[in-house]
Amino acid sequence: MNTGYSIVGSIPTKEREEFTAIGSSVNLASRLESRARANQIIVSSHMRDRIHNQFDIEPITVKVEEEIRAFEYEREYYEVLGKII
């Protein structure tokens, strides 16, 4: 999960019309999702800043050789462990 600016809307072509979201925040969210194991939620530092009072969050390590391509500047990722009761 990630948060940030994106462009969201309908993008029509001759063949069909699609509703989509594009932008670097969407790309990072997609790459975090592809790294997550089953039943695991990984969030960026931007998302952690928004939800840290509501959820138990733990930092995770991303090895240099496993860095998320095109987001080398973003090195802090977190796993959501559960809701704070």
C-alpha positions in Angstrom: 0.0 0.0 0.0 1.1 3.5 -0.7 -0.3 7.0 -0.7 0.3 9.9 -3.0 -0.8 11.8 -6.1 -2.0 10.0 -9.2 -4.2 10.5 -12.2 -7.4 8.5 -12.1 -10.1 8.3 -14.8 -11.6 6.8 -17.8 -9.2 6.1 -20.7 -11.2 5.2 -23.8 -9.8 3.5 -26.9 -11.6 2.4 -30.1 -11.7 -1.2 -28.7 -12.9 -0.5 -25.1 -13.0 2.0 -22.2 -11.0 1.4 -19.1 -11.0 3.1 -15.7 -7.5 3.3 -14.4 -5.0 5.0 -12.1 -1.5 6.1 -13.2 1.5 7.7 -11.5 4.5 6.9 -9.4 2.5 6.4 -6.3 0.4 3.7 -8.1 3.6 2.0 -9.4 5.1 1.8 -6.0 1.9 0.4 -4.5 1.9 -2.3 -7.3 5.5 -3.2 -6.6 4.9 -3.5 -2.9 1.9 -5.7 -3.5 4.0 -8.0 -5.7 6.6 -8.4 -2.9 4.1 -9.3 -0.2 3.6 -12.9 0.8 0.1 -14.4 1.2 -1.8 -12.5 4.0 1.0 -9.9 4.3 0.5 -6.1 3.9 3.5 -4.0 3.1 3.3 -0.3 3.2 5.6 2.6 2.3 6.8 5.2 4.8 4.2 7.6 3.4 1.4 5.2 4.2 2.9 4.4 7.6 2.8 8.1 8.5 -0.9 8.1 7.9 -1.9 4.8 9.7 0.7 4.3 12.5 -1.8 5.4 15.2 -4.4 2.8 14.1 -2.2 -0.2 13.2 0.7 -2.2 14.7 3.5 -1.7 12.2 7.0 -3.2 12.1 9.8 -2.1 9.8 11.0 -4.7 7.3 14.3 -5.0 5.6 14.7 -4.9 1.8 18.1 -6.1 0.7 20.0 -4.0 -1.7 19.8 -6.6 -4.5 16.0 -6.7 -3.9 15.4 -3.0 -3.9 12.2 -2.0 -5.7 13.2 -0.9 -9.2 12.8 2.8 -9.9 12.2 3.5 -6.2 15.8 3.3 -4.8 15.2 6.6 -3.0 12.4 4.9 -1.0 14.2 2.5 1.4 11.8 2.3 4.4 9.0 -0.3 4.2 6.8 -1.6 6.9 4.6 -4.7 7.5 1.2 -4.1 9.0 0.8 -6.7 11.8 -2.8 -5.9 12.9 -5.1 -3.2 14.2 -4.4 -1.5 17.5 -7.1 -2.3 20.0 
